[in-house]
Amino acid sequence: MTVRIPPSSLPGIAPLDRGTTPAAPSAPAGSFGDIAREAIAGAEQGQADATNAATKLAVGEGNVHEAALLLEKADIQMRLLVKARNKVVEAYQEIMRMPV
């Protein structure tokens, strides 16, 4: 036996309005260059944090778990940045191959 609970009986849940279409997602504020600069700055900061954590760990002051997390986070940020760069280079090369 299935019990059906109407959404209106649950607090904080409103029924869907079937007469409207969902709004398109808004583009992030800023240009591509601004977003790229922020990503690069974040990766640089992540690398610096990981280096500091590894240095502290080497002299016996740091936390092993925190250092491992920061190192992994920096690695993921760098891999993501490299993949984004590769996609931009591929797109540029594809544009350059187009006949005029």
Secondary structure, DSSP 8 states (H G I E B T S, - for coil): ------GGGSTT-----TTS--------SS-HHHHHHHHHHHHHHHHHHHHHHHHHHHTT-S-HHHHHHHHHHHHHHHHHHHHHHHHHHHHHHHHHHS--
